[in-house]
Amino acid sequence: MNKLLLTFLLALLYNNCFSQEGKPVSVTPDNSLPERRAGTNSGSAKKDTIGFEHRNDAKDSISISFRYLDSLRSLRLDTSINDFYKYYAVPYTLQYLGNSGAAGYSLIFSPITKTGIDAGFHAFDAYRYIIETTRFFKTTKPFTQLSYQLGSGKEQMIKVIHTQNPRPNLNFGFEYRLLNAPGFFVNQNTNHSNYRLFSNYQGKRKRYAAYFFIMGNSIKNSENGGMTGNTYLDTPIYNRRFAIPVNLSFSKAYTPNPFNSFVSTGNKDKDFTFFLRQSYDIGKKDSVEINDSTTEYLFFSKLRFQHTFTYTNSNFTYIDTVLGNQRLALDSALYQDWYDTSIRKSRTLFQLTDAWKIISNDFSILQFPDTKNSGQYLLAGAKLENIRGSFSSGTKTFYNIILHGEYRNKTRNKLWDILARGEFYLNGINSGDYSAYATLSRFFSKRWGNVSLLFHNVNRSPSYIFNSNSSFNFGNSGSLAKENITTIKATADNPYISLSAANYFITNYTYFTGYYKTTQFSRIINILQLSASRKFRISKRWNLYSEANVQLTDAASPIRLPLVFTRNRLAYEGVFFKNLNLSSGLEVRYYTPFKAYDYSPVMGQFFPQDSITISNRPDINAFMHFRIRSFTGFIRLENLNSVDFAGGFGFTRSNFAAPHYIYPGLLTRFGIQWNFVN
């Protein structure tokens, strides 16, 4: 025992004697000497010394977090596997026109509250990257996430995200997503791609900070105008949906091709955004010495000067063109019937485009009353927008001068969170627009959770598609009053249940009444929304995830909503064989019958109709989601509700998405997601 103790003390003394000569060479796993490099000095003590390194647990793990622009919360990546729609590009609340990537709208009402210039094309918003969803990361190691999904009808989705911190105060990365779905009907293919390059930097002394990203979206959607009649669905020879005649485009001998993204009839939208925010702080500096060679600099801001530059270039295009010898000319009768537009019978191209370029410069000053609390500040700023719009009638230039302010106080005890924000368009094309937003949040306890109240009032110019200058305005009056939207909302969120209640008051609601005609609703629209969600633990392995939404509005309102919308997931869940995280079961989505919106292909707009009530079966999906360490897999059978025993077994009883648009029958999806830590 004494010999063992003496040997240990000698080894410890030997290691300490050489600790000042440089970094020791680590012992290899088999406790043998590492090989010397050719040409090294065999007499060098630094090369021949055997030393020991303390194990650094951080080398085997990663710490990664992110936050959104203008947000104080630092968030972690969601690794749960029970909800497929956290990984899929199409939200479960979206009512879309049958094919993934097609035009859609949310079954849970949410008004458009954007002030200033708004082009008015929102049917594909669910598939776009936007400024508000840009994430700025901080990670201890380079991180990469690869995702691939394959579905019936040769549908594919690819997602890639990579981020790293080459220095503790510098992060950069990129995101890419591709959604390609040839569809199940003639001329229904979609091909959407999105990219985003992002970076954030903070100076060593923590005075200077910068946030930067470049973002782009490409939306390609072929449009067929829906089926020419619903009676084809009851005829067995049309069980192959490509045989059903459609209203737009060529309808013979069509074969889906996932590698063909060309749009002959449909929408081709593109947008590009360059964003750069820089700030410089004045305040109190401090420092902490970590060791003899490392000093951690601290800085407590009192005043911040901030400049934000944004450049946006967007194009919204509808095109109908003749390809090869498929057809001789455009369908002039359809354009005359739907849009009261005369097209020569020999014409082979019809195209409409609205293009926008917006340059924005925002100068703001932030003052921090409490030096030790960066979550409390006052902001005052002014913004100048230079706008250029290109239409069929020519090019026009506009401008906007905007004043804005904000008060934020997230208390140091993290119990109260107060936010009050406002902006006013002082002069320019959108003069008189304003937005007033306020939230009050209080965290009570882990049991009672968080309760918050929200108030938002917006006075906005109607979207520019309603203006007579727009290429998509077919003779409608451009003289419209400003829309006014008031939102009052309360939420309560705790481990047991999540509840929310919202009331919307809308005045001068502007909308399409048909394929091209527009109007304003002069009366006040009142919409009441109630929602609840909860996880029910049925047994040790079985869980039920339930959420329900009730929406009430005046029957005379032009806004169409189902009275009840609910989604329920019954899942068998647990961790098996130490590393297998499993969630498998059934998912059911249902909404009560309602007069769903019809769709105008040329305008890219949904409009209310009163002749057809959509009454669907519940959407039923079977799923098995699993994760093994950093690998996640998905296997799903969707639209089991389309099973039909009439005339033989098959999955041909499809649910309707809109008048003359249906969802496909049985779909299978396979997906994987793999996380890599370099």
Phi, psi and omega per residue, in radians:
M1 nan -0.727 3.123
N2 -1.138 -0.652 3.118
K3 -1.128 -0.708 3.142
L4 -1.125 -0.726 3.125
L5 -1.159 -0.707 3.117
L6 -1.123 -0.723 3.109
T7 -1.067 -0.724 3.133
F8 -1.118 -0.745 -3.138
L9 -1.160 -0.685 3.103
L10 -1.124 -0.723 3.122
A11 -1.107 -0.713 3.125
L12 -1.147 -0.740 3.112
L13 -1.127 -0.688 3.137
Y14 -1.101 -0.737 -3.137
N15 -1.149 -0.690 -3.132
N16 -1.205 -0.536 3.140
C17 -1.111 -0.539 -3.088
F18 -1.804 0.071 -3.075
S19 -1.184 -0.350 -3.128
Q20 -1.591 -0.018 -3.046
E21 -1.657 0.055 -3.137
G22 2.203 3.109 -3.106
K23 -1.220 2.183 -3.132
P24 -1.257 2.794 3.091
V25 -1.467 2.254 -3.096
S26 -1.264 2.614 3.067
V27 -1.352 2.372 3.116
T28 -1.258 2.818 -3.024
P29 -0.974 -0.536 -3.116
D30 -1.587 0.269 3.085
N31 1.108 0.305 3.077
S32 -1.704 2.833 3.128
L33 -1.181 2.423 3.034
P34 -1.201 2.652 -3.134
E35 -1.178 2.440 3.078
R36 -1.399 2.536 3.069
R37 -1.279 2.554 3.109
A38 -1.085 2.365 3.079
G39 1.553 0.048 3.125
T40 -1.448 2.800 -3.121
N41 -1.426 1.916 -3.081
S42 -1.173 -0.306 3.136
G43 -1.558 -0.042 -3.095
S44 -1.289 2.235 3.133
A45 -1.153 -0.548 -3.118
K46 -1.156 -0.581 -3.080
K47 -1.486 -0.510 -3.026
D48 -1.657 -0.173 -3.056
T49 -1.285 2.330 3.006
I50 -1.668 2.114 3.137
G51 -2.266 3.114 -3.124
F52 -2.228 2.384 3.073
E53 -1.844 2.456 3.021
H54 -1.177 2.420 -3.130
R55 -1.189 2.301 3.106
N56 -1.857 1.828 -3.091
D57 -1.086 -0.419 -3.130
A58 -1.134 -0.368 3.140
K59 -1.200 -0.405 -3.107
D60 -1.725 0.087 -3.101
S61 -2.492 3.069 -3.131
I62 -2.398 2.470 3.010
S63 -1.986 2.014 -3.086
I64 -2.345 2.332 3.114
S65 -2.503 2.913 3.117
F66 -2.648 2.859 2.998
R67 -2.557 2.739 3.119
Y68 -1.536 2.812 3.120
L69 -1.044 2.374 3.134
D70 1.159 0.248 3.100
S71 -1.868 2.517 3.114
L72 -1.637 -0.243 -3.070
R73 -1.439 2.369 3.026
S74 -1.738 2.169 -3.014
L75 -1.990 2.769 3.077
R76 -1.881 2.726 3.082
L77 -1.146 2.420 -3.132
D78 -1.438 2.081 -3.126
T79 -1.867 0.125 3.130
S80 -1.196 2.704 -3.056
I81 -2.140 0.051 -3.028
N82 -1.408 -0.237 -3.108
D83 -2.108 1.863 -3.089
F84 -1.090 -0.526 -3.015
Y85 -1.313 -0.095 2.969
K86 -1.304 -0.303 -3.110
Y87 -1.908 -0.288 -3.037
Y88 -1.690 2.636 -3.047
A89 -1.405 -0.211 -3.096
V90 -1.870 2.013 3.138
P91 -1.114 2.603 -3.114
Y92 -1.245 -0.299 3.109
T93 -1.489 -0.045 -3.027
L94 -1.476 2.241 2.985
Q95 -1.704 1.750 -3.058
Y96 -2.000 2.908 -2.926
L97 -1.448 0.816 2.930
G98 1.616 -0.512 -3.099
N99 -2.104 2.411 -3.137
S100 -0.995 2.226 -3.099
G101 1.696 -0.122 -3.138
A102 -1.343 2.910 -3.140
A103 -0.986 2.529 -3.115
G104 -2.785 2.993 3.073
Y105 -2.522 2.758 -3.089
S106 -1.427 2.379 3.056
L107 -1.305 -0.269 3.020
I108 -1.753 1.977 -2.986
F109 -1.102 2.356 3.015
S110 -2.552 2.047 -3.043
P111 -1.288 2.755 3.022
I112 -1.412 2.027 -3.060
T113 -2.013 0.301 -3.140
K114 -1.310 2.144 3.053
T115 -1.519 2.921 3.125
G116 1.360 -2.713 -3.105
I117 -1.215 2.152 3.042
D118 -2.354 2.054 -3.058
A119 -1.082 -0.605 3.064
G120 1.805 0.102 -3.116
F121 -1.823 1.770 -3.020
H122 -2.135 0.121 -3.085
A123 -1.198 -0.323 -3.114
F124 -2.058 0.339 -3.111
D125 -1.053 -0.552 -3.085
A126 -1.118 -0.347 -3.065
Y127 -1.823 0.165 -3.079
R128 -1.822 2.577 2.851
Y129 -1.406 2.394 3.134
I130 -2.279 2.907 -3.106
I131 -1.043 -0.720 -3.032
E132 -1.153 -0.386 -3.127
T133 -1.760 0.135 3.104
T134 -1.254 2.266 -3.113
R135 -1.873 2.431 3.063
F136 -1.991 2.092 -2.937
F137 -1.719 2.836 2.919
K138 -2.474 2.146 -3.048
T139 -2.479 2.585 3.130
T140 -1.468 -0.263 3.130
K141 -2.543 2.704 3.051
P142 -1.020 2.353 -3.063
F143 -2.246 2.346 3.119
T144 -2.315 2.384 3.086
Q145 -2.214 2.139 3.134
L146 -2.002 2.321 3.141
S147 -2.323 2.464 3.073
Y148 -2.523 2.346 3.103
Q149 -2.312 2.459 -3.141
L150 -2.266 2.262 -3.111
G151 -2.256 3.001 3.098
S152 -1.012 2.708 -3.110
G153 1.249 0.368 3.101
K154 1.115 0.471 3.078
E155 -1.265 2.435 -3.135
Q156 -2.423 2.575 3.012
M157 -2.459 2.295 3.135
I158 -2.165 2.320 3.067
K159 -2.340 2.381 3.106
V160 -2.374 2.360 2.997
I161 -2.439 2.368 3.100
H162 -2.416 2.423 3.072
T163 -2.622 2.611 3.107
Q164 -2.747 2.759 3.052
N165 -1.989 1.632 3.085
P166 -1.114 -0.453 3.014
R167 -2.333 2.701 -3.117
P168 -1.011 -0.470 -3.087
N169 -1.814 0.198 -3.128
L170 -2.379 2.210 3.067
N171 -2.248 2.531 3.002
F172 -2.579 2.848 3.131
G173 -3.126 -3.051 3.131
F174 -2.651 2.741 3.052
E175 -2.270 2.558 3.057
Y176 -2.545 2.470 3.098
R177 -2.501 2.391 3.083
L178 -2.263 2.229 3.053
L179 -2.139 2.055 -3.112
N180 -2.245 2.146 -3.122
A181 -2.462 1.840 3.138
P182 -1.099 -0.426 3.092
G183 1.509 3.071 -3.076
F184 -2.018 -0.013 3.085
F185 -2.103 2.902 3.070
V186 -1.049 2.365 3.046
N187 0.902 0.951 -3.131
Q188 -2.160 0.116 -3.019
N189 -1.220 2.545 3.056
T190 -2.207 2.594 3.096
N191 -2.612 1.768 -3.105
H192 -2.013 2.368 3.069
S193 -2.312 2.503 -3.117
N194 -2.401 2.498 3.052
Y195 -2.474 2.708 3.122
R196 -2.698 2.169 3.001
L197 -1.891 2.267 -3.022
F198 -2.413 2.717 3.126
S199 -2.789 2.619 2.992
N200 -2.472 2.550 -3.032
Y201 -2.487 2.483 3.016
Q202 -2.304 2.290 -3.115
G203 -1.058 2.769 -3.101
K204 -1.031 -0.635 3.137
R205 -1.520 -0.011 3.056
K206 1.133 0.477 3.031
R207 -1.633 -0.733 -3.067
Y208 -1.767 2.455 3.083
A209 -2.512 2.621 3.141
A210 -2.520 2.465 3.042
Y211 -2.206 2.319 -3.015
F212 -2.497 2.461 2.934
F213 -2.743 2.672 2.987
I214 -2.093 2.283 -3.012
M215 -2.413 2.482 3.122
G216 -2.562 2.579 3.096
N217 -2.312 2.392 3.043
S218 -2.192 2.039 -3.114
I219 -1.949 2.063 3.082
K220 -2.176 2.018 -3.044
N221 -2.362 1.988 3.063
S222 -1.415 2.387 -3.017
E223 -2.131 2.272 -3.140
N224 -1.915 -0.011 3.100
G225 1.291 0.125 -3.134
G226 1.468 3.008 -3.137
M227 -1.209 2.604 3.094
T228 -1.273 -0.296 3.098
G229 -2.923 2.594 -3.125
N230 -1.441 -0.217 -3.095
T231 -1.182 -0.343 3.122
Y232 -1.100 -0.445 -3.083
L233 -1.185 -0.379 -3.112
D234 -1.649 0.047 -3.118
T235 -1.817 2.116 -3.057
P236 -0.979 -0.565 -3.080
I237 -1.192 -0.240 3.116
Y238 -1.785 0.290 3.040
N239 -1.065 -0.500 2.978
R240 -1.475 1.854 -2.912
R241 -1.114 -0.373 -3.139
F242 -1.169 -0.241 3.140
A243 -1.504 -0.205 -3.101
I244 -1.318 2.232 3.107
P245 -1.132 2.523 3.127
V246 -2.152 2.927 -3.033
N247 -1.366 -0.590 -3.086
L248 -2.063 2.607 3.033
S249 1.342 3.114 -3.070
F250 -1.351 2.425 -2.973
S251 -2.117 0.377 -3.113
K252 -2.172 2.503 3.004
A253 0.852 0.843 -3.123
Y254 -1.653 2.345 3.108
T255 -2.194 2.235 -3.128
P256 -1.189 2.473 -3.125
N257 -2.445 1.912 -3.107
P258 -1.176 -0.260 -3.121
F259 -1.644 -0.046 3.118
N260 -1.822 1.881 -3.119
S261 -1.852 0.221 -3.117
F262 -1.271 2.384 3.129
V263 -1.879 1.992 3.074
S264 -1.595 -0.592 3.074
T265 -2.410 2.017 3.137
G266 2.653 -2.649 -3.011
N267 -1.893 2.407 3.045
K268 -2.335 1.663 -3.099
D269 -1.922 2.479 3.080
K270 -2.450 2.532 3.004
D271 -2.592 2.654 -3.126
F272 -2.410 2.380 -3.137
T273 -2.307 2.289 2.996
F274 -2.001 2.212 -3.060
F275 -2.297 2.297 3.081
L276 -2.503 2.117 3.061
R277 -2.100 2.245 3.112
Q278 -2.205 2.540 3.134
S279 -2.534 2.640 3.091
Y280 -2.362 2.295 -3.033
D281 -1.879 2.566 2.994
I282 -2.089 2.323 -3.109
G283 3.093 -2.574 -3.071
K284 -1.837 2.241 3.127
K285 -1.827 2.695 3.131
D286 -2.694 3.029 3.137
S287 -2.719 2.722 3.101
V288 -2.298 2.227 3.114
E289 -1.462 2.056 3.121
I290 -1.364 -0.821 3.044
N291 -2.673 -2.890 -3.063
D292 -1.117 -0.458 -3.049
S293 -1.995 -0.077 -3.054
T294 -2.189 2.254 3.090
T295 -2.201 2.238 3.083
E296 -1.657 2.061 -3.111
Y297 -1.538 2.356 3.099
L298 -2.016 2.618 3.118
F299 -2.588 2.321 -3.141
F300 -2.025 1.932 -3.017
S301 -1.307 2.451 2.957
K302 -1.983 -0.558 -3.088
L303 -2.549 2.383 -3.139
R304 -2.266 2.316 3.033
F305 -1.855 2.201 -2.982
Q306 -2.297 2.336 3.069
H307 -2.210 2.309 3.129
T308 -2.157 2.161 3.099
F309 -1.993 2.284 3.134
T310 -2.351 2.317 3.040
Y311 -2.174 2.234 -3.136
T312 -2.250 2.317 3.082
N313 -2.235 2.047 -3.083
S314 -2.345 2.519 3.125
N315 -2.321 2.281 3.104
F316 -2.118 2.062 -2.993
T317 -2.302 2.361 2.878
Y318 -1.960 2.337 -3.093
I319 -2.375 2.488 3.001
D320 -2.421 1.998 -3.068
T321 -2.369 2.707 3.118
V322 -1.598 2.264 3.137
L323 -1.929 2.238 3.038
G324 0.936 -2.322 -3.114
N325 -1.911 0.393 -3.137
Q326 -1.123 -0.692 3.118
R327 -2.657 2.768 -3.051
L328 -1.446 -0.582 -3.072
A329 -2.780 3.050 3.104
L330 -1.234 2.834 3.131
D331 -1.444 1.480 -3.072
S332 -1.136 -0.505 -3.126
A333 -1.169 -0.671 -3.140
L334 -1.159 -0.769 -3.138
Y335 -1.142 -0.568 3.105
Q336 -1.234 -0.708 -3.081
D337 -1.293 -0.776 -3.056
W338 -1.487 -0.631 -2.968
Y339 -2.113 0.063 3.139
D340 0.890 0.719 -3.104
T341 -2.126 2.191 -3.123
S342 -1.513 2.247 3.082
I343 -2.217 2.283 3.117
R344 -0.993 2.434 -3.093
K345 -1.094 -0.399 3.139
S346 -1.585 -0.019 -3.053
R347 -1.246 2.453 -3.088
T348 -2.050 0.023 3.137
L349 -2.574 2.279 3.022
F350 -2.309 2.165 -3.046
Q351 -2.548 2.415 3.059
L352 -2.248 2.430 -3.135
T353 -2.524 2.311 2.881
D354 -1.991 2.186 -3.122
A355 -2.158 2.448 -3.079
W356 -2.307 2.439 2.967
K357 -2.262 2.164 -3.083
I358 -2.256 2.179 3.045
I359 -1.960 2.183 -3.071
S360 -2.163 2.314 3.027
N361 -2.158 2.130 -3.083
D362 -2.119 2.143 3.087
F363 -1.965 2.195 -3.089
S364 -2.360 2.656 3.040
I365 -2.170 2.274 3.125
L366 -2.021 2.359 3.104
Q367 -2.116 2.292 -3.078
F368 -1.880 1.833 -3.108
P369 -1.125 -0.686 -3.121
D370 -1.809 1.970 -3.062
T371 -1.034 -0.601 -3.063
K372 -1.542 0.020 -3.102
N373 -2.252 1.704 3.135
S374 -1.282 -0.161 3.105
G375 -1.482 0.058 3.060
Q376 -2.084 2.115 -3.125
Y377 -2.773 2.840 2.996
L378 -2.050 2.351 -3.120
L379 -2.194 2.383 3.013
A380 -2.371 2.359 -3.068
G381 -2.741 2.945 3.095
A382 -2.401 2.525 -3.096
K383 -2.272 2.450 3.055
L384 -2.073 2.172 3.100
E385 -1.962 2.228 2.989
N386 -1.882 2.152 -2.937
I387 -2.172 2.406 3.055
R388 -2.321 2.169 3.118
G389 -2.056 2.374 3.128
S390 -2.033 2.211 -3.071
F391 -2.347 3.100 3.118
S392 -1.080 -0.521 -3.107
S393 -1.469 -0.138 3.140
G394 2.345 -2.954 -3.102
T395 -1.891 2.404 3.132
K396 -2.280 2.575 3.118
T397 -2.046 2.483 -3.140
F398 -2.407 3.088 3.028
Y399 -2.661 2.854 3.024
N400 -2.463 2.423 2.979
I401 -2.008 2.121 -3.024
I402 -2.154 2.341 2.985
L403 -1.853 2.427 -3.131
H404 -2.568 2.696 3.130
G405 -2.588 2.842 -3.092
E406 -2.731 2.467 2.981
Y407 -2.179 2.270 -3.121
R408 -2.325 2.383 3.084
N409 -2.557 1.745 2.977
K410 -1.792 1.847 -2.977
T411 -1.069 2.679 -3.072
R412 -1.134 -0.437 3.078
N413 -1.436 0.014 3.050
K414 1.075 0.472 3.107
L415 -1.713 -0.721 -3.099
W416 -1.891 2.489 3.060
D417 -2.424 2.013 -3.095
I418 -2.081 2.338 3.094
L419 -2.449 2.205 3.038
A420 -2.283 2.183 -3.056
R421 -2.442 2.473 3.111
G422 -2.596 2.674 3.050
E423 -2.523 2.591 -3.100
F424 -2.439 2.252 3.123
Y425 -1.486 1.766 -3.024
L426 -1.232 -0.685 -3.074
N427 -2.727 2.762 3.093
G428 2.084 -2.918 -3.068
I429 -1.117 -0.526 -3.137
N430 -1.871 0.506 -3.133
S431 -0.933 2.302 -3.141
G432 1.719 -0.243 3.037
D433 -1.144 2.543 3.048
Y434 -2.702 2.853 3.082
S435 -2.506 2.268 3.073
A436 -2.181 2.120 -3.002
Y437 -2.316 2.340 3.130
A438 -2.578 2.406 3.048
T439 -2.353 2.565 3.064
L440 -2.332 2.138 -3.069
S441 -2.242 2.482 3.141
R442 -2.406 2.182 3.049
F443 -1.634 2.107 -3.065
F444 -1.605 -0.944 -3.142
S445 -2.943 3.020 3.099
K446 -1.106 -0.529 -3.126
R447 -1.363 -0.803 -3.055
W448 -1.573 -0.272 3.009
G449 1.270 -2.562 -3.015
N450 -2.030 2.394 3.085
V451 -2.142 2.341 -3.111
S452 -2.427 2.632 3.078
L453 -2.129 2.503 -3.099
L454 -2.370 2.440 3.008
F455 -2.341 2.313 -3.139
H456 -2.532 2.164 3.069
N457 -2.175 2.240 -3.067
V458 -2.239 2.310 2.970
N459 -2.047 1.963 -2.967
R460 -2.310 2.618 3.008
S461 -1.256 2.445 3.074
P462 -0.992 2.613 -3.127
S463 -0.934 2.604 -2.965
Y464 -1.200 -0.283 3.094
I465 -1.104 -0.365 3.099
F466 -1.497 -0.119 3.136
N467 -1.397 2.552 -3.100
S468 -1.143 -0.320 3.107
N469 -1.320 -0.391 -3.070
S470 -1.118 2.487 3.089
S471 -1.120 -0.357 -3.076
F472 -1.689 0.134 3.106
N473 -1.715 1.921 -3.083
F474 -1.708 1.254 3.005
G475 1.422 0.257 3.102
N476 -1.472 2.708 3.131
S477 -1.173 2.354 3.131
G478 -1.643 0.042 -3.120
S479 -1.635 1.740 -3.074
L480 -2.282 2.546 3.090
A481 -1.350 2.829 3.124
K482 -1.271 2.478 3.034
E483 -1.353 2.517 3.062
N484 -2.229 2.202 -3.063
I485 -2.236 2.197 3.083
T486 -2.081 2.267 3.132
T487 -2.124 2.245 3.020
I488 -2.155 2.187 -3.012
K489 -2.509 2.506 3.059
A490 -2.303 2.393 3.128
T491 -2.330 2.602 3.039
A492 -2.371 2.172 -3.051
D493 -2.287 2.111 3.101
N494 -2.548 3.030 -3.078
P495 -1.081 -0.275 -3.065
Y496 -1.664 -0.702 -3.071
I497 -2.769 2.645 3.042
S498 -2.063 2.215 -3.103
L499 -2.214 2.578 3.040
S500 -2.659 2.606 3.065
A501 -2.425 2.308 -3.104
A502 -2.387 2.541 3.072
N503 -2.268 2.225 -3.131
Y504 -1.984 2.345 3.031
F505 -2.117 2.097 -3.048
I506 -2.177 2.237 3.098
T507 -2.068 2.496 3.141
N508 1.040 0.733 3.115
Y509 -1.087 2.181 -3.087
T510 -1.823 2.320 -3.046
Y511 -2.763 2.927 3.028
F512 -1.512 2.362 3.100
T513 -1.701 -0.216 -3.138
G514 -2.809 -2.731 -3.071
Y515 -1.113 -0.468 3.134
Y516 -2.550 -0.250 -3.090
K517 -1.406 2.530 -3.109
T518 -2.235 2.818 3.089
T519 -2.841 3.041 3.020
Q520 -2.067 2.469 3.100
F521 -1.600 2.007 -2.976
S522 -1.331 -0.474 -3.105
R523 -1.404 2.835 3.081
I524 -1.329 2.275 3.066
I525 -1.717 2.220 3.136
N526 -2.027 2.152 3.134
I527 -2.177 2.181 3.086
L528 -1.872 2.285 -3.105
Q529 -2.184 2.231 3.056
L530 -2.205 2.365 -3.129
S531 -2.529 2.652 3.114
A532 -2.620 2.541 3.072
S533 -2.535 2.523 -3.105
R534 -2.747 2.618 3.002
K535 -1.763 2.125 3.102
F536 -1.791 2.191 3.094
R537 -1.587 1.828 -3.083
I538 -1.411 -0.757 3.099
S539 -2.643 -2.954 -3.106
K540 -1.055 -0.645 -3.068
R541 -1.903 -0.372 -3.034
W542 -1.737 2.278 3.102
N543 -2.284 2.542 3.084
L544 -2.081 2.097 3.089
Y545 -1.790 2.020 -3.070
S546 -2.151 2.445 3.009
E547 -2.513 2.431 -3.094
A548 -2.409 2.515 3.141
N549 -2.335 2.352 3.067
V550 -2.099 2.300 -3.108
Q551 -2.275 2.160 -3.108
L552 -2.075 2.326 3.081
T553 -2.631 2.873 3.131
D554 -1.127 2.385 -3.124
A555 -1.096 -0.461 -3.139
A556 -1.422 -0.127 -3.113
S557 -1.183 2.515 3.082
P558 -1.363 -0.050 3.117
I559 -1.542 2.166 -3.068
R560 -1.821 2.145 -3.113
L561 -2.474 2.513 2.993
P562 -1.254 2.523 -3.136
L563 -1.103 -0.752 -3.109
V564 -2.239 2.341 3.018
F565 -2.293 2.221 -3.096
T566 -2.475 2.601 3.039
R567 -2.376 2.338 -3.122
N568 -2.349 2.397 3.111
R569 -2.213 2.057 3.047
L570 -1.752 2.022 -2.961
A571 -2.278 2.407 2.965
Y572 -1.634 2.025 -2.949
E573 -2.318 2.679 3.069
G574 2.840 3.086 3.082
V575 -1.918 2.148 -3.076
F576 -2.129 2.588 3.116
F577 0.929 0.616 3.065
K578 1.241 -0.660 -2.998
N579 -2.080 -0.157 -3.082
L580 -1.608 1.898 3.068
N581 -1.699 2.060 -2.973
L582 -2.151 2.452 2.980
S583 -2.465 1.987 -3.034
S584 -2.450 2.444 3.133
G585 2.941 -2.558 -3.108
L586 -2.123 2.530 3.081
E587 -2.169 2.280 -3.105
V588 -2.212 2.212 3.060
R589 -2.086 2.309 -3.094
Y590 -2.544 2.499 2.983
Y591 -2.436 2.583 -3.083
T592 -1.225 2.726 -3.125
P593 -1.012 2.470 3.073
F594 -2.754 2.856 3.130
K595 -1.437 1.530 -3.050
A596 -1.147 2.723 -3.130
Y597 -1.104 2.580 2.908
D598 -1.600 3.039 -3.022
Y599 -2.319 2.388 3.083
S600 -1.819 1.880 -3.059
P601 -1.076 -0.744 -3.078
V602 -1.161 -0.802 -3.107
M603 -1.357 -0.363 -3.062
G604 1.158 0.641 -3.036
Q605 -2.279 2.511 2.978
F606 -1.577 2.520 3.139
F607 -2.446 2.613 -3.095
P608 -1.241 2.580 3.054
Q609 -2.437 2.692 -3.038
D610 -2.096 0.151 -3.038
S611 -1.749 -0.421 -3.043
I612 -2.184 2.232 3.052
T613 -1.760 2.196 3.096
I614 -1.500 2.024 -3.141
S615 -2.226 1.704 -3.004
N616 -1.811 2.763 2.911
R617 -1.203 2.767 3.006
P618 -1.081 2.451 3.034
D619 -1.333 2.183 -3.080
I620 -2.129 2.212 3.130
N621 -2.257 2.446 3.003
A622 -1.829 2.454 -3.054
F623 -2.510 2.692 2.948
M624 -2.433 1.905 3.122
H625 -1.933 2.424 -3.139
F626 -2.587 2.742 3.079
R627 -2.413 2.297 3.050
I628 -2.140 1.854 -3.051
R629 0.953 -1.983 -3.094
S630 -1.668 0.100 -3.114
F631 -1.854 2.267 3.117
T632 -2.143 2.399 -3.136
G633 -2.278 2.649 3.136
F634 -2.331 2.321 2.994
I635 -2.301 2.139 -3.039
R636 -2.395 2.503 2.945
L637 -2.025 2.010 -3.030
E638 -1.967 2.740 3.140
N639 1.070 0.705 3.036
L640 -1.095 -0.359 3.121
N641 -1.144 -0.266 -3.109
S642 -1.443 0.111 3.130
V643 -1.071 2.457 -3.077
D644 -2.485 2.193 -3.130
F645 -1.758 -0.077 3.135
A646 -1.307 2.160 3.133
G647 1.270 0.406 -3.114
G648 1.906 2.697 -3.086
F649 -1.263 2.370 3.099
G650 -3.063 3.011 3.107
F651 -1.981 1.243 -3.025
T652 -2.108 -0.017 3.133
R653 -1.622 1.465 -2.997
S654 -1.475 2.629 3.011
N655 -1.401 2.642 3.121
F656 -1.559 2.445 3.039
A657 -1.670 -0.574 3.141
A658 -2.868 2.926 3.054
P659 -0.926 2.122 3.100
H660 1.317 0.157 3.038
Y661 -2.165 2.295 3.133
I662 -2.233 2.777 3.009
Y663 -1.449 2.723 3.127
P664 -1.232 3.028 3.077
G665 -1.377 -2.441 -3.074
L666 -1.074 2.284 3.090
L667 -2.121 2.448 2.991
T668 -1.994 2.462 3.109
R669 -2.340 2.395 3.025
F670 -2.179 2.351 -3.133
G671 -2.546 2.617 3.061
I672 -2.339 2.671 3.015
Q673 -2.497 2.279 -3.062
W674 -2.269 2.238 3.093
N675 -1.761 2.359 3.141
F676 -2.146 2.314 3.042
V677 -1.993 2.023 -3.056
N678 -1.498 nan nan
